Amino acid sequence: MPNLVGLQIEVAMGKLAEMHLAGTANPWTGQCEVSTVVSTAPPAGALIRTGDTVMLDVCSPAAIPSVIGIDIVPTIEPSIPPIPPPPTIQLPVLPAEPVPPPPPVKPPCPPPIPFP
């Protein structure tokens, strides 16, 4: 099997035809030169027979879908109504209970009396 990687597809198919081989091209997208063979199956150096088919991965331009004639409709987000505030509850005002006076303060203890 000859090395066809890096050749233009037309040149690679011509070499296969000279060797009485068939070639099938498969599109391959990546960073490469368009219409260039990027890999083969079987690989270069493999033993092949007359009439065998060689699969060629050929660099193709990235598929970009056509948008001609398509109406672009803006997406409208559904509006969510604001959450109402919680209801206000009026609590009755109760009269304050009288606060009891603090307990009387005890005078400090007198110093201990020494024993003779």
Order of alpha helices (4+ residues) and beta strands (2+ residues): alpha-beta-beta-beta
